[in-house]
Amino acid sequence: MKHKPVSFKSAAIVVILLLSFFAGSAEAALKAMGPINPVSTLPDWYQDLNNVALQLCLDQNGFCVLTPQFDPLITNPPAPITTTGPINDLNFPNESFYFLADAIMNVNGDIAKLRIALEGAFLTGVTPNTGITFLRIVLKSMSGLPPNQTYTVTHPFGSFQFTTDGAGSTPRVNGQAFRVEDPIAPTNLIYFPPDMQAAVNTNIGPFLKATGGNIVDPVSGNTYLGNPAIPVTVTGSPNGNNFFRITGTDIGGPGVNTVQTTLFALSGRVFTGPIATPLTVDRATYTQDATTTNIDVFAVSGPVSNLGIPSALQVTAAGIPATNMTMNATGEAYTRITIPNPATMPANVTVTNISDNAAVPTLAVAPLVDEVNIFQANFNPADNSLTIQAASRDQLNPPALAAGLSATDNTLGALNAAGTRVVANLTTPPPAVTVNSANRGSATVPISVALPPPAAAGMTLSASPAGPIAGGGIVAITATAAGTGPYEYQFLGRRAGQAAFALAQPYGASNVFNWNTAGILGGTYEIQAQVRHVGAAVPFEATQSLNYTVTTPAATGVTITASPASPQLPGTNVTFTANATGGGVYEYQFIGRLVGSPVFAAARNYDPINTWTWDTTGVSPGNYEVIVLARAAGSSAAFEATSTIFYTVAASTVAVTLGASPASPAVAGTQITFTGTATPAGGNYEYQFLGRRVGDPAFSVARPYGPSNTWAWTGVAGSWEIQVQVRNVGSANPFDALSTITYTVN
């Protein structure tokens, strides 16, 4: 299975094993780390590329190198090491080893001691979950060597140099002439960081082994790399350097410039339990449209399970069926799961090697993200612009997209609705770009450095169905560019005779504009299409227009209603609303007359507004006939449909007069009292006062209905209309009578 130069968000994939397993990269010096031991709270084991796994060597039988209080060769009897926990300084060593290789040899004036180790330590006291692990190479400090010299050390995993000062001593940093670790700064609870997996500083890995093979303790039955009290020759150096050598002036004495030993004291307990099969989910993505969701899962596992049978991977997730993956001979696996919509998308999928030992099954949990496709990532050196075009395969819930330099970076900016982003003035382009989706998907491609293709040579424009048509249907306007794409299209339109075009459909990949003619005015329209290459900075490269005629169907009927409903007293504003039927755009005229009158009066001439408000102030009581005429907008017909409504302006049995004290005019700031007097006297009335500046369209309530027939106002400069409304208490009418006066305040 060959991998394309497109990466998906797999960095967030979490590998979870019942015996926690983390696979190293193909170039790593170490391969894997085991689960966290509940007692030591450190990893159970580390595994090298030769599949040798070593656990923390804690046996008090002479095969493990321990701190003095726990080492039976130093302290007798030693303090016992707990197997149940909790650990502390009295029952667990503050330093212990997974792998140890010590080499010692005589040099001119001192002893050279080299230690290569993978160890665990508690730096601030032994307490659970505070330990660290690291790889280390150390050369102990020496003295008595030839002064001011540089020496080279060659060992199974590489080489380094050290120097002597004027007294012949090496640097004494913590008693060491040389020290290097992976990682440089070990962190609690991070037990297999990338620099440790790859051993970028120490290059330790694979583990050294005795040429005579491992040792099995006849008492415990445990297997060890060796007995640290008996140095042995070794194999396993990735460089073939199964020795410890120092070269330099007189390192072994006068005239002896090389010293070397092939003997190493080895310590390490071999882990012989089952180990979960390596498993990585490279990608878990989905695509979906209105009907279907497809989930694609790519994974890599060891082709043989830890039971020695062929691996079999299975995908599970909430709401989807368990599905077996297809695997090739090298362990690469794939499956597609199809489910109908509407579907509840799981946040994650789980891949399980169902052929593994049930005690240590391999589970890999990966976030399920949308598939992102990048169609274009072109850098134009002519204008230093970078054009990016991409899309999410989630067509049901299209997410926002943004571009950047990695799956966590969006510094190149958001893509537009058409999936395009043009970055200008980019003098130093990146070698690759990443497009990230709001639905967590991501894709990365290398940029292409090339000049853009020639501009579109022209364009044709067609309409289906051909015009003219009666309004109400969909007209498909199709633009076809001449040249080599990819292109994006924009559509504009205007009614014939208008000065400016209006945007109908902004730039996008579709070359079709579906024009909905329902409810538009009849007439001739000019439709214009514009085309340009995706990412082009110009407004357009080619344009074409066509004229299209739409006719509005005649009105087939019209209704008219009044609010408030009849009858009402004079002074009421009555709004008449008309609605024509027929599927077109219509205009309305209102006329009226007193019932019995032979002549209609025009109330409002034809207008697209379908309402007319009648101010009945001063209108004589009586029955009135209001008629609405309707016709298609732009029609020259007198009318196409008509409807009539009768409305009564009632006569009031109540009258009211309005007086003011002091009389008009008055000076601003004067308190003016307005008094309404209703007749016939002795009635049970309530009064409301309103006001407006002369010339304003509407009155405002100054004091709502109440039993008092007076209202006091502090005068404000201007000419005012003051109105009193009166009605019988309990009446539902807006008023039974009203009176208005004009008052001037200077």
N, C-alpha and C positions, 0 to 999 in steps of 0.2 A: 504494500500500500504506500504509494508515494504521496508526500505531503506537499500541497500547493503553498506558494509564498503568501499565505493568508493566515493570520493567527486569530483565534477567538479567545474570549476571556476564559482562560483555564487557570489563571493564577489564583482565582478564588476557590478552586475546587478543593474540598476538604476530604482528606483520606482518613477514614475511621475504621479501625480494626479492633476486634475484640482483644487481640494482642497487638497493640498499636504499632503500625508499620509505616515507615516513611521511606520511599524509594529515592536513592540518589540519582544524579544524572549519569548519562552514559560515560562521561569522562571522570566521574568521581573516583577518589581513592578509597572511599568507603561506600558501601551499597545501601545499608539499611540500619534502622534503629528499632529496637523492640519496645514493648509497652512499658509504662512506668510501673516499677515494682512497688506494691503497697507498703512494704516495710522500709526499704531504703529511700523511697521516693525518687530514685534515679532510674534511668532506663535499664530494663532487664538484660539487654545485650546489644552489641553492635556487630554488624556483619560486613565482611570485605567483599571485593569483587570475585574472590574464589569461593564465595558462599560459606566461608568459615565464620561462625558466630561465636563471640566470646562474651561471657557474662562477667559481672563484677566478681573478682576472685576474693572470697572472704573465708575460705576454709582454713581452719587453724590446725593444719596437718603438715606444714612445711612446704607445701606447693604454692602458697600465695605469699607475696611480700606485703606485710602489714606494719602498721605503726607499732612502736615498741611495746605498749601496754597490752596489745592484742597478739603479738607474735610469740609463739611458743619457743622459738629459738633464742629469744631475748629475755622474755619474762616467763617465769615458770612458777606457778601456773599462770597463764595469761587470763586477762579479763574476758569472760565469754562474750561473743558477739550475738546480739539478739536476732531471733528468726521470726519474732512476732510483733516487735515494736511496742510502743513508739520509740524511735531512736533518740539517743542523747549522747553526751560526751563520754559517759561511763560504759555504754554498751555497744558503741559503733565507732569505727575509726573515722577520723576527720579527713583521711586521705586513703584511697584504695585504688586498685588498678584493674582495668579490663585486659590490657595488654602491656607487657613490660619486657624490654630487651636492654640489658646492661652489658657494656663492654669495658674492660679495664686493661691497661698496659702501661709498662714503665716507659718514661721519657727522660731526657737529660735533666736530672735534678728533681723530678717529682713523678707523680702517677697521674695518667690521663684517664678520666672516668666519663664515659658517654652514656646517657640514658635516653631511650626512645620509649614513649609511653602514651597510652590512652587511659586517662584517669578520671576519677570523680573526687570531689573535694567539698568540704564545708569550711569556708574561710572565716566565719564569725561564730563558730560553735555548731555542734551537731544538733539540728532540729529538723523536723520533717519539712520538706518542700523548700529548702533553702540551699540545696547543693548545686554545684555546677559540674560540667564535664568538658574535657578539652583534650586535644592532641598536644604533645610537648616533646621537643628535643632540647637536651641540656648537656653542656660540657662544663664540668666543674672547673673552678679557677685553679691555676697552677702558679708556682714560683720556681726560681732557680734555673729558668730557661735562658738561652742566649738573649741578651737585651736587644730591644728595638728591631724586632723581627716580625715578619708576617708569615703565618703558617696556614696551610690548607688542610681541612678535614674532609675526608671522603667516607661516606657511610652508606648503608643499604638504600636510603631514600634521597640521596643527593650529596651536596657538599656545601661548606661554608668556610670562612676564614676568621682567624683571630690574631691579635697582635700582642707583643710584649712591650713593656715600658723600659726605661733605662736601667731598672733593677732586675729585669728578666721576669717580671710578674705579669700575668694576664689581668684584664679588667676584673674587678671584684664587685659586681653588681649582685647582691644577694648570694655572694659566694660562687658566682657562675661566670665563666669566661664567654659563654655563648648560651642564648636561650631564645627559642621561637615557639609560638603557640598557634593553634587554630581552635577557636577564633582568638584574635588578639586580646579581646576583652570578653571573656565568657559571661553569659547572662543567665541568671537563675530562671529555670523553667523553659529555656530555649536550648534544647539538648541536641539538635542536629541542624544548625544553620548551614546555609550554602557553603560558606568558607570552610566549615568543618567537613562537610560531605566531600568537597573537592580537595581538602587538605592543601589549600593554596599556598600556605607558608611552609608547612612541615613536609608535605608530599608523602606523609605516612600512609601506607596501604599498598598492596594487601599486607596482612599480618605475617611476620616471619615465623617459620616453623623449623623445628629441629630436623636435620638431615636424617636422623634415625626414626623420625615419626613422633607421634604424640605418646604421652605416658598415661596409663590407666592406674589409678590408685587401687590396689587390691582390697583395701579396707572399705572405702566408700563407694568404689566403682565409678568415681568421677574421672573425667578425662581432662588432661592438662597439656599445655604446649611443652612444658618441661619442668625440671626441678631447678629453681633459681639458685640452689647451692652448687649445681654442677654445670659449668659452662659447656656449651656444645656448638658445633658448627651448624650453620643455618642455611635455609633456602627461602626464596620468596622475594628477594630484591627485584623491583621492576626494572632496575638498571643492570642487574647481574652483579652488583657490588655487594656480595655477602660478606663484608668485612668492615673493620674500623681502621682507618689509615690516617696518619698525619705526615705531611711532607713540609720540609723547610729546613733552613740552615741548622745543622747540628742538633736536630730534634732528638736523635737517639744517642747523642754523644759526639765528640769531635769526628768530623768526616762522615757521620751517619745521618743522612738527610731524609730518611723514610723509616717510620715504624708502623707496624701493622699487626692486628690480631684478627682471627676468623672465629674467635670464641665469644659467644653471647650467653649470658644468664637469662633464660626465658621464663616468664610467668604469665599464666593466663588460663582460666578454666573454660573449656569448650562447652558451649551451649548445645545440648543434644536433643532438646525438645522440638516439637513441630514449629515451623515458621510460616506465617501466612505468605501466600504467593504474591509477588509484586503486582500491583494494579494501579493504573492511572487512567482517569477519565480525561481524554484530550478535549472533548467538546460535547456539550449537551445543549442543543438549540431547537427552537421550534419555528414553524411557519404556519400561518393561518389566514384564511379568508372567511367570507360570510358563511360557508358551509362546512369547512373541514379544518382540523388542526393536525399537523404532522410534527412529530417529535423525532429528531435524529440524534443518536448517541454514538460517539466514537470512543473506544477505550483500548488500552494495551495492557496485557497481563502476561505472566509466564505461561507458555503453552502447556506446561505440565504442572498440575496442582501439587500441593504438599503431601498428597496421598499417592503420588506417582502415576496418576491417571490424567488423561487430557483435561485441561481446564475447560469449564463451561461457564459463561457469563450470562447473568440474567438482570434485566432492568425492571425496577418497580418504582412506583410513585403513587401518591394519593390520587384516586380517581382514574387511573389507567390500568389496563390489564398487565400482569406479569408477562414479560416478553423475553425470550432467549435471543442472544446475539449470535451472529455468524462470525466465526473466528478463522483466521488463516494459520499457516504453519508457524509463523513467527510470533503469534500471540496478538495480532491486531484484530479488533472486533468492531462490528457495526450492526445497528438495527434501526429501522424506522417503525414508529408506532403511529397509527392513524386513528383519530377519534372524531366523531361528528360534533359539530357545534350546535347549540351553545355548549362550551366546555369550560369547566373550572380548571384553570391552568395551575399545576402544582408548582411550588416555588423551587423544588429540588427534585432530582431523580437519584435513585440509589442503584449502583451496579454491584452485584455480588458474584463472587466465584463460587458457584454452588457445588463444585467438585472438591473444594478444600475440606480439610479436617474440620468437623463440626465444632471442635474445641477452639479453633483459631480461624474462623472463616474471614475472608477478605471482603470488606465493604468499602466502597468509595461513593461519597455523597457529593454531587456536583450541582451547582445552581443551574436552573433551566432558564436560558436567556433567548431572546429573539435573534434569528440569523440576520446578520448585516452584510450586505453586498456593496462593495465599492466598485463602481463602473469606470471611474476616471480619477486619476491623481496626476495631472499634467502640470509641469512647470515650464513656463514660457520665458526663456532668457531674454527675449526681445523686449519685454516690458516688466520682467521680474514678477509675474503673476503666477499663482498656484491655483489651479482649478480643480475642485473636488466635487464629484457627484456620487451619491450613494443612496441606498434605500434600505429600510427594514423590511423583512419578509412578513412582518405582522401587519397585514392589510386590514384586519378587523379593528385594531386599536393602534393606529399608526403613532409611533412615539416621536418625540423630538430627537434630533440628531445633532451632534457637535463633533468637531474635528480637533485633533491634538497630536501629540507626539507619543502617547502611550494610552493604555486602557484607563489610566487615572488622570489624564491630562486633556483639557479641552481648550487650550490656549489659542488654537487656530480659529475658533469661533463657531457659532451655530450655523447649521445648514438651513436654507430657506425651505418653504413648504414644498418646493419642487425637488428638494434633496440636493441643492447645489450650494457651494460656497466658493467664492473667489477671494483669495488673499492677495492684496496688492502690495507692491514695494517690498517684496521679499528677496533681498539681495543674496541671502544665504539660505537656500532651501534645505529642509531636512531630507535625509536619505529615504525616509518612509513616513507615511501618515497613518493615523489611526482614526477611525470614525466610531464614536461611542453613542449608544442608544439609551434613552431614558428607561427602556425596559431591560437594561443591563447587558445587552449584546454589544459586541465589539468586533471590528475587523481591521487588519493592518495590511497595507500593501506598499511596496517601494514606489516612489514617484517616477514618472516618465518625463524625461527632459526632451522636449521637442517643440518646434514651432507649431502653432495651430493650423488646421487645414484651411484652404481658401474659403472665403466667405460664400454664402449661398448665392448661386448664380441667378436665382429667380424663384417664383412661386406661382402656383395656380390655386384657384379658389372655386369651390363648387358648393351647391346647396341641394339638399334632398329633404322633402320634395321640392321640385322647381316651383317658383312663384308665378303668379300671385296665389295666395291661399287665404281662406277665412281664418282669422285669429283664433287661437285656442289650442293649436297643436304644437309639436316639437319639430323644429327645423334643424337638421344636422348640417353645419357649415364645416367643410373639410378643406384643410390647407395642405398642399404637397410642395415641399421645397425641392429645388434642383441643386444637386451637389452631394457631397459626402458629409454625413452627420458625425456625431449625434447633434440633433437640433432641439431647440425648445421654441414653443409657439405662444403668441399672445393675440387676443382678439379684442377689437374695439367696435363701437357702433354709434350711430347718431341718426336722428330723424332727418330726412332730406330738408335742407334749408337751414339747419342749425349750424352754428359756427364751430363748436367743439365736439370732439369724440369723447365718449364715456367708456371706461374700461369695462369690458364684459367678462373676460377671463384672463387672469394674469399669466405670465410666462410659466410654462410647464411642459412636461414631456408629451402631453396629448396634442395631436394635431386636429382634433375635432372639438367644435363648440356646439353644444346642444342648446339651441335657442328656444326658450319657452315663450310662445307668443300669446299665452292666455292673458287677457286683461290689458293688452297694450292698445294704444290708439291706432286706428287704421291709418294707412298711408305708406309712403315709400321710405325705406330705411337703407342706409349705407353701412355695410359690414366690412371691416378692414382686418386683415390678418398680418401679423408681423412675425418674422422668423430670424433666428440667429443661432450660432453654435452654442452649445451648453457652456456656460462660463464666460462667454464673450462680454466685454465691457461696453460694447456699442448698444444704442437703443434697439437697432435692428439691422440686419444685413439685406433683407429683401422684404417687400410689402406688396400686397394686392388687395383690391377692394371689389365688391359687387353690390349692386342695388337689388333690393328685394321688397316686394309690395305685399302688405298685409291688409286685408279688409276687415272691418269690424261688423259683425252680424247686427241686424236691426233688432231693436228692443221688441220682445214678444209680450211684454206686460210690465206694469209698474204698480207699486203699492204706496200708500201714503198714511202716516200716523201723526198724531198730535200729542204734545206733552207741554203742560199738563192737560189732562183730558177735559173735554167740554162738560159742563159750562164753567166759565170763569168770569169774574167781574172786570170791568174796564180797568186798564193799568197793568194787567198781567202780560208778561212776555210769553208767547206761545210758540214753540219750535215745531215746525212740520218737517218730517223726514221721509224722503222718497227712496225706493230701491227698485231699480229696473232689472228685469230678467232677460236672458238671451245669450249670456256668455261673453259679452263684449264690454267696452268702455263707453259710458254714456254721459250725457249732459242733460240738465233739468231746467225747466222754466215753471215759475209759480204765478198763477193769476187768481183773482177772487172777486166776489160781489155779494151784496146783500141779497138774500133770497127774495126773489120777485123782481129784482132789478133786471132790465133787459141787457145791460152792458157789463162785461168783465173789465176789471182794471188790472194792469200788469203790476205784479208784486215784485218779481225779480226776473230778469231776462236769463236766457240760457247760460249755464255755467256748469263745470264739472262737479262743483260742490252740491251735494244732494240734500242740503238742509236750508230752510229759510225761517227766520224768527220774526214774528209779527208782534209789534209793540201796540197793545190795544189801548194805550193811554189816550183818552179823548174820543174813543170809538163809541158810537151810539149803541146802546143795548139792542140786541136782535139776533136773528139767525143768519149765518154767513156760509157761503159755499166757496171752498178753496179747491182749486184744481191744479194738479201737477201734470206737465207735459214732458215726455222723455223721448230722446232720439240718440242714435249712435253719435259718438263724439266726432265732430267734423262734418256730419250729415247736413245737407241743405233742406231736408224735409221739414215741414212745419212741425210735425211730431210723428212718432211711430207708435206710441202708447200713451194712454192718459188714465188718470184716476181722480176721483172726487171724494172730498170729505166735508161734512157739515159741522159747523162749530157755532155754539151759542155764546154770545157776550151778554151776561145776565145783568138785569137792572138791580141796583142795590136799594134796600129800604132804609139804609143808614146814610147820613151825610156828615161831613166833617169840615170844619174851618180851622185855619192855622194862623195864629198871631205871634208876634215877637215883641219882647220888652227888654231894652229900649228898641224903638223902631230903627230900621235901617236908614242911613249907614251908622256904623259904630267904629270906635278906635280899637285897633288890635290890643288884646289883653282884657277887653271888657267882658264881664259875665253877662251872657244873653240868655234869657229864658223864653223857650218856645212853648206855646200852649195850644193843644188841640181841643176843639169843642165839638162833640158829636150830638146829632139830633136824630130822632126825637129825644128830648130831654127825659131823664129818668131811666134810660136803658142801662143794662149791665154790660159795659164796654171794657175793652183793653186796647192799649195804644202802643205803637212802635214808631220810632223816629229814625230817619235815614238822611244821608247827605252826600253831596258830591260837588266838586268844583264845576262851575259852569263850563260846559264843553266836554267834560269827561263822559265816557260811554255808560258807566254803570254807577248806581247808588251803592253806598256801604252802610251797613246797619250801625247806627250810632248808639241806640239803646233798644234792645229787643222788647217784645210784647210784655206789658205789665199793666197794672191797674191805674198807675199814675198817668195823667194826661199832660204832664209838663216834663221838659228836659232842659237842663242848664248846660251851657257851652261857653268856654272861654274863647273868644273870637280870635281867629287867625286871619291874617291879611289875605284878601282875595274876594272874588265874587262866588257866591255859594247858592246851591239849590238845596233847600231843606224841605223834607217831605214827612208828613205824618200819615200813618195808616191806622185804621180803626176797624175793629170787628166785634161782634157779639162774643162774650165769653163762652168758650166751648165750640165756637165755629171752626170748621176744618178749612175754611177759605183762607188764602194768603192775606186777604183783607176784604172788608165789606164796603169800605170807602177810603178815599185818600185825598190829600190836598197838598199842594206844593207852592212854596213862595221862594223868591230870590232875595238874598241878603248880602249886603256889601260890607266888608270890614277893611278899613283903611290902615 
